[in-house]
Amino acid sequence: MGKKKAVICGLVTGAALEASLVLGRLLMDRGQRGLLWSLAELLLGWGGFGLLYYFLWNFEGSGGGRGFRMAGKKRCWLAVWLGMFLCYLPCYAAFFPGIMSYDSKRITEQALGLRPFDNFQPFLHTILWTACVRLEQRLGVAQSGIVLYSVAQMLALTAVFTCVLYYMVKRGLRKGLVVSAFLMYALCPSIVLFSFITTKDILFGAFVLLMALLLTEFCRDAEGFFEGWGRPACFVLVGLAACLFRNNMIYVMLLTAAVVLAVFRGQRKRAALMFLCVIAGYFLITGPVYRGLGVLPGYAREMLSVPLSQLANVYREEKEDLDAADRELMLKYIPDIERYERQFADPIKLTFHEEEYKKKKGEFWSLWLRYLRKEPRLYAEAFLVLNAPLWYMESDTVDPYISLGLFSRHYTFEYRDRLPGVRQFYTAVAEYDRAEEGILRWPVIRQFFSVALPIWVLLAAACALAAEGRWKRAIPLLPLVLLWMTYLLGPVSNFRYMFPIIISYPLILMLVLDKEREGSGRNYRYVEKWWQVR
């Protein structure tokens, strides 16, 4: 690919990044850096992205004899799996018996029978934790439940990572790329630390990664994908599990299905049946099945973080000038509106009058629409500030990067001083966004841990593929992009939300670099011999 196109794409992406930095500083009241500084940032982004695109387009990531020859050797892959798992053990030993998640309080109370089961936290994940807690009670061995959960989750996660490495070898990618992917999965501190935290996001991320991997194989050879029932059945099971582990995933599945069916017309019937099984299965399980099991539904407020924040922002900025009736309505639905925090919706969301909302949804949305017309700037500001960490590279999260100390009072334990050096290192990673100095605060390293990095990785990958005319390869990235978009409507921006995208980096790189070429010397061009849409 020529330098001219790399320069153009680099300029576009660099300008988008600089615009996000300028807008982010303005919204977060951090002050602007001046015209010369902004110009220097623009040139740096332009040059950096331009070089990245040129490298990606001209780097031969596969082909020849430079790949591993171990695709059919099961013992080798068992060794890779075991080796990766062993790399996690020092970190786990330092935090033995495990780390309770942000949402452990509620699911532990349900597991112990202190609260009825509900789908506020995905019920499927609650059931897994409940099984571990109940087994511990039966065995009578303290903390055996969290040990079982932690070890099982680490084994499951490393197994999925091994599948990705296997696929990279199967596609003939260079040894260096496969080894780099292994090192990332085995040694990246945030991935290692998250591998045994009792939060739904870990197994959810594994299911999303498997779904993207299967979608890659489907797009590569749609007709061959349906030869036998194995791969379609795996897609249905993985896709259904992903939807059941995070409720917003069903919207991702619906939109992904619409795009796939529009593009793959030759396999539309079989693809439609595959996606229909996932979608119908989700609504059947979360509807009649959950009701039959006595599982209570989630809360409507979970989908209202942005509208509530927008109304609260209007109230804060225009309180004295508001119509008395409208002010009363705002307080009626949002009693704690005075506690509004621009980057955290929970303080106002938790006391939202849900029963009143269910009775008079029209009244609430009429109020919201009225001030959308009157105060569009305040609405836009509330939306952008709420999710700034998802796109603004200089932003820190409101919640800790990785929380290490949220325990349930019904399930407590004490850490012993095992491997203090290892514990200190991983604690520094978990709390890097609270540190004022240290290597993790250095430029580039700090950006690597940014919650905003995943969307820029996805944007660069999509731009690289589209500029080469290989846009069909971007379809497996669609679930990741759509998932990121659903987070824009959430109550807070958190690293754990980005976990599925972060562990997909090797797959994203493979989609960009896995290509064939024809011709010789400088007169070659990349072709899509194996990437055919039927």
Contacts in CASP RR format, 6 or more apart in sequence:
PFRMAT RR
TARGET T0000
AUTHOR 0000-0000-0000
METHOD contacts of the structure
MODEL  1
MGKKKAVICGLVTGAALEASLVLGRLLMDRGQRGLLWSLAELLLGWGGFG
LLYYFLWNFEGSGGGRGFRMAGKKRCWLAVWLGMFLCYLPCYAAFFPGIM
SYDSKRITEQALGLRPFDNFQPFLHTILWTACVRLEQRLGVAQSGIVLYS
VAQMLALTAVFTCVLYYMVKRGLRKGLVVSAFLMYALCPSIVLFSFITTK
DILFGAFVLLMALLLTEFCRDAEGFFEGWGRPACFVLVGLAACLFRNNMI
YVMLLTAAVVLAVFRGQRKRAALMFLCVIAGYFLITGPVYRGLGVLPGYA
REMLSVPLSQLANVYREEKEDLDAADRELMLKYIPDIERYERQFADPIKL
TFHEEEYKKKKGEFWSLWLRYLRKEPRLYAEAFLVLNAPLWYMESDTVDP
YISLGLFSRHYTFEYRDRLPGVRQFYTAVAEYDRAEEGILRWPVIRQFFS
VALPIWVLLAAACALAAEGRWKRAIPLLPLVLLWMTYLLGPVSNFRYMFP
IIISYPLILMLVLDKEREGSGRNYRYVEKWWQVR
1 53 0 8 1.000
1 54 0 8 1.000
1 57 0 8 1.000
1 58 0 8 1.000
1 467 0 8 1.000
1 468 0 8 1.000
1 526 0 8 1.000
2 54 0 8 1.000
2 57 0 8 1.000
3 54 0 8 1.000
5 53 0 8 1.000
5 57 0 8 1.000
5 467 0 8 1.000
6 50 0 8 1.000
6 51 0 8 1.000
6 53 0 8 1.000
6 54 0 8 1.000
6 57 0 8 1.000
7 46 0 8 1.000
7 50 0 8 1.000
9 49 0 8 1.000
9 50 0 8 1.000
9 53 0 8 1.000
9 463 0 8 1.000
9 464 0 8 1.000
9 467 0 8 1.000
10 45 0 8 1.000
10 46 0 8 1.000
10 47 0 8 1.000
10 48 0 8 1.000
10 49 0 8 1.000
10 50 0 8 1.000
10 52 0 8 1.000
10 53 0 8 1.000
11 46 0 8 1.000
11 49 0 8 1.000
11 50 0 8 1.000
12 463 0 8 1.000
13 45 0 8 1.000
13 49 0 8 1.000
13 50 0 8 1.000
13 459 0 8 1.000
13 460 0 8 1.000
13 463 0 8 1.000
14 42 0 8 1.000
14 45 0 8 1.000
14 46 0 8 1.000
14 47 0 8 1.000
14 49 0 8 1.000
15 42 0 8 1.000
15 46 0 8 1.000
16 459 0 8 1.000
17 45 0 8 1.000
17 49 0 8 1.000
17 393 0 8 1.000
17 456 0 8 1.000
18 38 0 8 1.000
18 41 0 8 1.000
18 42 0 8 1.000
18 45 0 8 1.000
20 391 0 8 1.000
20 392 0 8 1.000
20 393 0 8 1.000
21 38 0 8 1.000
21 41 0 8 1.000
21 392 0 8 1.000
21 393 0 8 1.000
21 394 0 8 1.000
22 32 0 8 1.000
22 38 0 8 1.000
23 384 0 8 1.000
23 392 0 8 1.000
24 30 0 8 1.000
24 384 0 8 1.000
24 388 0 8 1.000
24 392 0 8 1.000
24 394 0 8 1.000
24 395 0 8 1.000
25 31 0 8 1.000
25 32 0 8 1.000
25 33 0 8 1.000
25 394 0 8 1.000
26 32 0 8 1.000
27 381 0 8 1.000
27 384 0 8 1.000
27 385 0 8 1.000
27 388 0 8 1.000
27 392 0 8 1.000
28 385 0 8 1.000
28 388 0 8 1.000
28 392 0 8 1.000
28 395 0 8 1.000
30 394 0 8 1.000
32 38 0 8 1.000
33 41 0 8 1.000
49 460 0 8 1.000
52 460 0 8 1.000
53 460 0 8 1.000
53 463 0 8 1.000
53 464 0 8 1.000
53 467 0 8 1.000
56 464 0 8 1.000
56 512 0 8 1.000
56 513 0 8 1.000
57 464 0 8 1.000
57 467 0 8 1.000
57 468 0 8 1.000
57 526 0 8 1.000
59 513 0 8 1.000
60 174 0 8 1.000
60 515 0 8 1.000
60 517 0 8 1.000
61 173 0 8 1.000
61 174 0 8 1.000
61 177 0 8 1.000
61 513 0 8 1.000
61 514 0 8 1.000
61 515 0 8 1.000
62 171 0 8 1.000
62 172 0 8 1.000
62 173 0 8 1.000
62 174 0 8 1.000
62 513 0 8 1.000
62 514 0 8 1.000
62 515 0 8 1.000
62 516 0 8 1.000
63 172 0 8 1.000
63 516 0 8 1.000
66 174 0 8 1.000
66 175 0 8 1.000
67 169 0 8 1.000
67 172 0 8 1.000
67 173 0 8 1.000
67 174 0 8 1.000
67 175 0 8 1.000
67 178 0 8 1.000
68 169 0 8 1.000
68 172 0 8 1.000
68 175 0 8 1.000
68 178 0 8 1.000
70 76 0 8 1.000
70 77 0 8 1.000
70 169 0 8 1.000
71 166 0 8 1.000
71 169 0 8 1.000
71 170 0 8 1.000
77 162 0 8 1.000
77 166 0 8 1.000
80 162 0 8 1.000
80 165 0 8 1.000
80 182 0 8 1.000
81 158 0 8 1.000
81 159 0 8 1.000
81 162 0 8 1.000
83 186 0 8 1.000
84 158 0 8 1.000
84 161 0 8 1.000
84 162 0 8 1.000
84 182 0 8 1.000
84 185 0 8 1.000
84 186 0 8 1.000
85 154 0 8 1.000
85 155 0 8 1.000
85 158 0 8 1.000
87 186 0 8 1.000
87 187 0 8 1.000
87 192 0 8 1.000
88 154 0 8 1.000
88 158 0 8 1.000
88 186 0 8 1.000
88 192 0 8 1.000
88 195 0 8 1.000
88 196 0 8 1.000
90 419 0 8 1.000
90 422 0 8 1.000
91 189 0 8 1.000
91 192 0 8 1.000
91 193 0 8 1.000
91 422 0 8 1.000
91 426 0 8 1.000
92 98 0 8 1.000
92 150 0 8 1.000
92 151 0 8 1.000
92 154 0 8 1.000
92 195 0 8 1.000
92 196 0 8 1.000
93 418 0 8 1.000
93 419 0 8 1.000
93 422 0 8 1.000
94 418 0 8 1.000
94 419 0 8 1.000
94 420 0 8 1.000
94 421 0 8 1.000
94 422 0 8 1.000
94 423 0 8 1.000
94 426 0 8 1.000
95 193 0 8 1.000
95 196 0 8 1.000
95 404 0 8 1.000
95 415 0 8 1.000
95 423 0 8 1.000
95 426 0 8 1.000
96 147 0 8 1.000
96 415 0 8 1.000
96 416 0 8 1.000
96 418 0 8 1.000
97 143 0 8 1.000
97 146 0 8 1.000
97 147 0 8 1.000
97 150 0 8 1.000
97 413 0 8 1.000
98 146 0 8 1.000
98 147 0 8 1.000
98 150 0 8 1.000
98 196 0 8 1.000
98 197 0 8 1.000
98 198 0 8 1.000
99 193 0 8 1.000
99 196 0 8 1.000
99 197 0 8 1.000
99 198 0 8 1.000
99 404 0 8 1.000
99 405 0 8 1.000
100 108 0 8 1.000
100 146 0 8 1.000
100 197 0 8 1.000
100 198 0 8 1.000
100 405 0 8 1.000
100 406 0 8 1.000
100 407 0 8 1.000
100 408 0 8 1.000
100 411 0 8 1.000
101 197 0 8 1.000
101 198 0 8 1.000
101 199 0 8 1.000
101 200 0 8 1.000
101 403 0 8 1.000
101 406 0 8 1.000
102 199 0 8 1.000
102 399 0 8 1.000
102 403 0 8 1.000
102 406 0 8 1.000
102 496 0 8 1.000
103 121 0 8 1.000
103 199 0 8 1.000
103 200 0 8 1.000
104 129 0 8 1.000
104 198 0 8 1.000
104 199 0 8 1.000
104 406 0 8 1.000
104 407 0 8 1.000
104 408 0 8 1.000
104 411 0 8 1.000
105 406 0 8 1.000
105 408 0 8 1.000
105 409 0 8 1.000
106 115 0 8 1.000
106 120 0 8 1.000
106 121 0 8 1.000
107 121 0 8 1.000
107 125 0 8 1.000
107 126 0 8 1.000
107 129 0 8 1.000
107 130 0 8 1.000
108 129 0 8 1.000
108 133 0 8 1.000
108 408 0 8 1.000
108 410 0 8 1.000
108 411 0 8 1.000
109 115 0 8 1.000
109 408 0 8 1.000
109 410 0 8 1.000
110 116 0 8 1.000
110 117 0 8 1.000
110 118 0 8 1.000
110 126 0 8 1.000
110 130 0 8 1.000
111 126 0 8 1.000
111 129 0 8 1.000
111 130 0 8 1.000
111 133 0 8 1.000
111 134 0 8 1.000
112 133 0 8 1.000
112 410 0 8 1.000
112 411 0 8 1.000
114 410 0 8 1.000
116 294 0 8 1.000
116 296 0 8 1.000
117 123 0 8 1.000
117 126 0 8 1.000
117 293 0 8 1.000
117 294 0 8 1.000
117 295 0 8 1.000
117 296 0 8 1.000
118 295 0 8 1.000
118 296 0 8 1.000
118 297 0 8 1.000
118 298 0 8 1.000
119 247 0 8 1.000
119 286 0 8 1.000
119 290 0 8 1.000
119 295 0 8 1.000
119 296 0 8 1.000
119 297 0 8 1.000
119 298 0 8 1.000
120 296 0 8 1.000
120 298 0 8 1.000
120 299 0 8 1.000
120 302 0 8 1.000
121 200 0 8 1.000
122 200 0 8 1.000
122 244 0 8 1.000
122 245 0 8 1.000
122 246 0 8 1.000
122 247 0 8 1.000
123 244 0 8 1.000
123 290 0 8 1.000
123 295 0 8 1.000
124 241 0 8 1.000
124 244 0 8 1.000
124 245 0 8 1.000
125 200 0 8 1.000
125 203 0 8 1.000
125 245 0 8 1.000
128 149 0 8 1.000
128 203 0 8 1.000
129 149 0 8 1.000
129 198 0 8 1.000
132 145 0 8 1.000
132 146 0 8 1.000
132 148 0 8 1.000
132 149 0 8 1.000
133 145 0 8 1.000
133 411 0 8 1.000
135 144 0 8 1.000
135 145 0 8 1.000
135 148 0 8 1.000
136 142 0 8 1.000
136 143 0 8 1.000
136 144 0 8 1.000
136 145 0 8 1.000
136 146 0 8 1.000
136 148 0 8 1.000
142 413 0 8 1.000
143 413 0 8 1.000
146 198 0 8 1.000
146 411 0 8 1.000
146 413 0 8 1.000
149 198 0 8 1.000
150 196 0 8 1.000
150 198 0 8 1.000
151 196 0 8 1.000
153 195 0 8 1.000
153 196 0 8 1.000
153 198 0 8 1.000
153 202 0 8 1.000
153 203 0 8 1.000
154 195 0 8 1.000
154 196 0 8 1.000
156 203 0 8 1.000
156 206 0 8 1.000
157 195 0 8 1.000
157 202 0 8 1.000
157 203 0 8 1.000
157 206 0 8 1.000
158 185 0 8 1.000
158 195 0 8 1.000
160 206 0 8 1.000
160 209 0 8 1.000
160 210 0 8 1.000
161 185 0 8 1.000
161 503 0 8 1.000
163 210 0 8 1.000
163 213 0 8 1.000
164 181 0 8 1.000
164 185 0 8 1.000
164 209 0 8 1.000
164 213 0 8 1.000
164 506 0 8 1.000
164 507 0 8 1.000
165 178 0 8 1.000
165 181 0 8 1.000
165 182 0 8 1.000
165 185 0 8 1.000
165 506 0 8 1.000
167 213 0 8 1.000
167 216 0 8 1.000
167 217 0 8 1.000
167 510 0 8 1.000
168 177 0 8 1.000
168 178 0 8 1.000
168 181 0 8 1.000
168 506 0 8 1.000
168 510 0 8 1.000
169 178 0 8 1.000
171 510 0 8 1.000
171 514 0 8 1.000
172 514 0 8 1.000
173 510 0 8 1.000
173 513 0 8 1.000
173 514 0 8 1.000
177 506 0 8 1.000
177 509 0 8 1.000
177 510 0 8 1.000
177 513 0 8 1.000
180 506 0 8 1.000
181 506 0 8 1.000
181 509 0 8 1.000
184 191 0 8 1.000
184 505 0 8 1.000
184 506 0 8 1.000
185 191 0 8 1.000
185 503 0 8 1.000
185 506 0 8 1.000
186 192 0 8 1.000
189 425 0 8 1.000
189 426 0 8 1.000
189 429 0 8 1.000
190 401 0 8 1.000
190 402 0 8 1.000
190 429 0 8 1.000
190 449 0 8 1.000
190 495 0 8 1.000
190 502 0 8 1.000
191 502 0 8 1.000
191 503 0 8 1.000
192 426 0 8 1.000
193 402 0 8 1.000
193 426 0 8 1.000
193 429 0 8 1.000
193 430 0 8 1.000
194 201 0 8 1.000
194 202 0 8 1.000
194 402 0 8 1.000
194 496 0 8 1.000
194 499 0 8 1.000
195 202 0 8 1.000
197 402 0 8 1.000
199 496 0 8 1.000
200 245 0 8 1.000
200 246 0 8 1.000
201 246 0 8 1.000
201 496 0 8 1.000
201 497 0 8 1.000
201 499 0 8 1.000
201 500 0 8 1.000
202 499 0 8 1.000
203 241 0 8 1.000
203 245 0 8 1.000
204 242 0 8 1.000
204 245 0 8 1.000
204 246 0 8 1.000
204 249 0 8 1.000
204 499 0 8 1.000
204 500 0 8 1.000
205 242 0 8 1.000
205 499 0 8 1.000
205 500 0 8 1.000
205 503 0 8 1.000
206 503 0 8 1.000
207 238 0 8 1.000
207 239 0 8 1.000
207 241 0 8 1.000
207 242 0 8 1.000
207 245 0 8 1.000
208 242 0 8 1.000
208 249 0 8 1.000
208 479 0 8 1.000
208 480 0 8 1.000
208 483 0 8 1.000
208 500 0 8 1.000
208 504 0 8 1.000
209 500 0 8 1.000
209 503 0 8 1.000
209 504 0 8 1.000
209 507 0 8 1.000
210 234 0 8 1.000
210 238 0 8 1.000
211 235 0 8 1.000
211 238 0 8 1.000
211 239 0 8 1.000
211 242 0 8 1.000
211 479 0 8 1.000
212 476 0 8 1.000
212 477 0 8 1.000
212 479 0 8 1.000
212 480 0 8 1.000
212 504 0 8 1.000
212 507 0 8 1.000
213 476 0 8 1.000
213 507 0 8 1.000
214 231 0 8 1.000
214 234 0 8 1.000
214 235 0 8 1.000
214 238 0 8 1.000
215 235 0 8 1.000
215 256 0 8 1.000
215 260 0 8 1.000
215 475 0 8 1.000
215 476 0 8 1.000
215 479 0 8 1.000
216 476 0 8 1.000
216 507 0 8 1.000
216 510 0 8 1.000
216 511 0 8 1.000
217 225 0 8 1.000
217 231 0 8 1.000
218 225 0 8 1.000
218 231 0 8 1.000
218 235 0 8 1.000
218 260 0 8 1.000
218 271 0 8 1.000
219 264 0 8 1.000
219 472 0 8 1.000
219 473 0 8 1.000
219 475 0 8 1.000
219 476 0 8 1.000
219 531 0 8 1.000
219 533 0 8 1.000
220 530 0 8 1.000
220 531 0 8 1.000
221 530 0 8 1.000
221 532 0 8 1.000
222 264 0 8 1.000
222 266 0 8 1.000
222 267 0 8 1.000
222 271 0 8 1.000
222 533 0 8 1.000
222 534 0 8 1.000
223 267 0 8 1.000
223 534 0 8 1.000
225 231 0 8 1.000
225 232 0 8 1.000
225 267 0 8 1.000
226 232 0 8 1.000
226 267 0 8 1.000
226 270 0 8 1.000
232 270 0 8 1.000
232 274 0 8 1.000
235 274 0 8 1.000
235 278 0 8 1.000
236 274 0 8 1.000
236 277 0 8 1.000
236 278 0 8 1.000
239 249 0 8 1.000
239 253 0 8 1.000
239 278 0 8 1.000
240 277 0 8 1.000
240 278 0 8 1.000
240 281 0 8 1.000
240 282 0 8 1.000
240 285 0 8 1.000
242 249 0 8 1.000
242 253 0 8 1.000
243 249 0 8 1.000
243 250 0 8 1.000
243 253 0 8 1.000
243 278 0 8 1.000
243 282 0 8 1.000
244 282 0 8 1.000
244 285 0 8 1.000
244 286 0 8 1.000
247 286 0 8 1.000
247 302 0 8 1.000
248 483 0 8 1.000
248 486 0 8 1.000
248 487 0 8 1.000
249 483 0 8 1.000
250 279 0 8 1.000
250 282 0 8 1.000
251 482 0 8 1.000
251 486 0 8 1.000
252 479 0 8 1.000
252 482 0 8 1.000
252 483 0 8 1.000
252 486 0 8 1.000
253 275 0 8 1.000
253 278 0 8 1.000
253 279 0 8 1.000
253 282 0 8 1.000
253 479 0 8 1.000
254 279 0 8 1.000
255 478 0 8 1.000
255 482 0 8 1.000
256 275 0 8 1.000
256 478 0 8 1.000
256 479 0 8 1.000
256 482 0 8 1.000
257 271 0 8 1.000
257 272 0 8 1.000
257 275 0 8 1.000
257 279 0 8 1.000
259 475 0 8 1.000
259 478 0 8 1.000
260 271 0 8 1.000
260 275 0 8 1.000
260 475 0 8 1.000
261 268 0 8 1.000
261 271 0 8 1.000
261 272 0 8 1.000
261 275 0 8 1.000
263 472 0 8 1.000
263 475 0 8 1.000
263 533 0 8 1.000
264 271 0 8 1.000
264 533 0 8 1.000
264 534 0 8 1.000
266 534 0 8 1.000
267 534 0 8 1.000
290 297 0 8 1.000
299 354 0 8 1.000
300 354 0 8 1.000
300 357 0 8 1.000
300 358 0 8 1.000
301 308 0 8 1.000
301 349 0 8 1.000
301 350 0 8 1.000
301 352 0 8 1.000
301 354 0 8 1.000
301 357 0 8 1.000
302 349 0 8 1.000
302 491 0 8 1.000
303 489 0 8 1.000
304 349 0 8 1.000
304 352 0 8 1.000
304 357 0 8 1.000
305 345 0 8 1.000
305 349 0 8 1.000
305 386 0 8 1.000
305 489 0 8 1.000
305 490 0 8 1.000
305 491 0 8 1.000
306 345 0 8 1.000
306 382 0 8 1.000
306 383 0 8 1.000
306 386 0 8 1.000
306 488 0 8 1.000
306 489 0 8 1.000
306 490 0 8 1.000
307 368 0 8 1.000
308 334 0 8 1.000
308 345 0 8 1.000
308 348 0 8 1.000
308 349 0 8 1.000
308 352 0 8 1.000
309 340 0 8 1.000
309 342 0 8 1.000
309 345 0 8 1.000
309 348 0 8 1.000
309 382 0 8 1.000
309 383 0 8 1.000
309 386 0 8 1.000
310 368 0 8 1.000
310 371 0 8 1.000
310 372 0 8 1.000
310 378 0 8 1.000
310 379 0 8 1.000
310 382 0 8 1.000
310 383 0 8 1.000
311 330 0 8 1.000
311 333 0 8 1.000
311 334 0 8 1.000
311 337 0 8 1.000
311 367 0 8 1.000
311 368 0 8 1.000
311 371 0 8 1.000
312 330 0 8 1.000
312 334 0 8 1.000
312 337 0 8 1.000
312 340 0 8 1.000
312 348 0 8 1.000
312 382 0 8 1.000
313 340 0 8 1.000
313 342 0 8 1.000
313 378 0 8 1.000
313 379 0 8 1.000
313 381 0 8 1.000
313 382 0 8 1.000
314 322 0 8 1.000
314 371 0 8 1.000
314 375 0 8 1.000
314 378 0 8 1.000
314 379 0 8 1.000
315 322 0 8 1.000
315 327 0 8 1.000
315 330 0 8 1.000
315 334 0 8 1.000
315 337 0 8 1.000
315 340 0 8 1.000
316 340 0 8 1.000
317 375 0 8 1.000
317 378 0 8 1.000
318 375 0 8 1.000
318 378 0 8 1.000
319 327 0 8 1.000
322 330 0 8 1.000
326 367 0 8 1.000
326 370 0 8 1.000
326 371 0 8 1.000
329 363 0 8 1.000
329 367 0 8 1.000
330 337 0 8 1.000
330 367 0 8 1.000
331 337 0 8 1.000
332 353 0 8 1.000
332 356 0 8 1.000
333 352 0 8 1.000
333 353 0 8 1.000
333 356 0 8 1.000
333 357 0 8 1.000
333 364 0 8 1.000
333 367 0 8 1.000
334 348 0 8 1.000
334 351 0 8 1.000
334 352 0 8 1.000
334 353 0 8 1.000
335 351 0 8 1.000
335 353 0 8 1.000
336 347 0 8 1.000
336 348 0 8 1.000
336 350 0 8 1.000
336 351 0 8 1.000
337 348 0 8 1.000
339 347 0 8 1.000
339 348 0 8 1.000
340 347 0 8 1.000
340 348 0 8 1.000
341 347 0 8 1.000
341 348 0 8 1.000
341 398 0 8 1.000
342 382 0 8 1.000
342 385 0 8 1.000
342 386 0 8 1.000
343 385 0 8 1.000
343 386 0 8 1.000
343 388 0 8 1.000
343 389 0 8 1.000
343 398 0 8 1.000
343 492 0 8 1.000
343 493 0 8 1.000
344 398 0 8 1.000
344 399 0 8 1.000
344 491 0 8 1.000
344 492 0 8 1.000
345 386 0 8 1.000
345 490 0 8 1.000
345 491 0 8 1.000
345 492 0 8 1.000
346 491 0 8 1.000
346 492 0 8 1.000
349 491 0 8 1.000
357 364 0 8 1.000
371 378 0 8 1.000
371 379 0 8 1.000
372 379 0 8 1.000
383 488 0 8 1.000
386 490 0 8 1.000
386 491 0 8 1.000
386 492 0 8 1.000
386 493 0 8 1.000
387 487 0 8 1.000
387 488 0 8 1.000
387 490 0 8 1.000
387 493 0 8 1.000
388 395 0 8 1.000
388 493 0 8 1.000
389 395 0 8 1.000
389 396 0 8 1.000
389 397 0 8 1.000
389 398 0 8 1.000
389 450 0 8 1.000
389 451 0 8 1.000
389 452 0 8 1.000
389 493 0 8 1.000
390 451 0 8 1.000
390 452 0 8 1.000
390 455 0 8 1.000
390 484 0 8 1.000
390 487 0 8 1.000
390 488 0 8 1.000
390 493 0 8 1.000
390 497 0 8 1.000
390 498 0 8 1.000
391 452 0 8 1.000
391 455 0 8 1.000
392 452 0 8 1.000
393 447 0 8 1.000
393 450 0 8 1.000
393 452 0 8 1.000
393 453 0 8 1.000
393 456 0 8 1.000
395 450 0 8 1.000
395 451 0 8 1.000
395 452 0 8 1.000
395 493 0 8 1.000
396 433 0 8 1.000
397 433 0 8 1.000
397 451 0 8 1.000
397 492 0 8 1.000
397 493 0 8 1.000
397 494 0 8 1.000
397 495 0 8 1.000
398 492 0 8 1.000
398 493 0 8 1.000
399 492 0 8 1.000
399 494 0 8 1.000
400 430 0 8 1.000
400 431 0 8 1.000
400 433 0 8 1.000
400 434 0 8 1.000
401 429 0 8 1.000
401 430 0 8 1.000
401 431 0 8 1.000
401 432 0 8 1.000
401 433 0 8 1.000
401 434 0 8 1.000
401 449 0 8 1.000
401 495 0 8 1.000
402 429 0 8 1.000
402 430 0 8 1.000
402 431 0 8 1.000
402 495 0 8 1.000
402 496 0 8 1.000
403 430 0 8 1.000
404 427 0 8 1.000
404 430 0 8 1.000
404 431 0 8 1.000
407 413 0 8 1.000
415 423 0 8 1.000
428 435 0 8 1.000
428 440 0 8 1.000
429 440 0 8 1.000
429 449 0 8 1.000
432 440 0 8 1.000
432 441 0 8 1.000
432 446 0 8 1.000
432 449 0 8 1.000
433 449 0 8 1.000
435 441 0 8 1.000
439 445 0 8 1.000
440 446 0 8 1.000
440 449 0 8 1.000
447 453 0 8 1.000
451 493 0 8 1.000
451 494 0 8 1.000
451 495 0 8 1.000
451 497 0 8 1.000
451 498 0 8 1.000
453 498 0 8 1.000
454 480 0 8 1.000
454 484 0 8 1.000
454 498 0 8 1.000
454 501 0 8 1.000
454 502 0 8 1.000
455 481 0 8 1.000
455 484 0 8 1.000
455 501 0 8 1.000
457 501 0 8 1.000
457 505 0 8 1.000
457 508 0 8 1.000
458 477 0 8 1.000
458 480 0 8 1.000
458 481 0 8 1.000
458 484 0 8 1.000
458 501 0 8 1.000
458 508 0 8 1.000
461 474 0 8 1.000
461 477 0 8 1.000
461 508 0 8 1.000
461 509 0 8 1.000
461 511 0 8 1.000
461 512 0 8 1.000
462 474 0 8 1.000
462 477 0 8 1.000
462 481 0 8 1.000
464 512 0 8 1.000
465 471 0 8 1.000
465 473 0 8 1.000
465 474 0 8 1.000
465 511 0 8 1.000
465 512 0 8 1.000
466 474 0 8 1.000
468 526 0 8 1.000
470 515 0 8 1.000
470 526 0 8 1.000
470 528 0 8 1.000
470 531 0 8 1.000
472 528 0 8 1.000
472 531 0 8 1.000
472 533 0 8 1.000
473 511 0 8 1.000
473 512 0 8 1.000
473 531 0 8 1.000
474 511 0 8 1.000
476 507 0 8 1.000
476 511 0 8 1.000
477 508 0 8 1.000
477 511 0 8 1.000
480 500 0 8 1.000
480 501 0 8 1.000
480 504 0 8 1.000
480 508 0 8 1.000
483 500 0 8 1.000
483 501 0 8 1.000
484 498 0 8 1.000
484 501 0 8 1.000
487 493 0 8 1.000
487 497 0 8 1.000
515 526 0 8 1.000
515 527 0 8 1.000
515 528 0 8 1.000
516 526 0 8 1.000
516 527 0 8 1.000
516 528 0 8 1.000
516 529 0 8 1.000
516 530 0 8 1.000
517 524 0 8 1.000
517 525 0 8 1.000
517 526 0 8 1.000
517 527 0 8 1.000
518 524 0 8 1.000
518 525 0 8 1.000
518 527 0 8 1.000
519 525 0 8 1.000
END
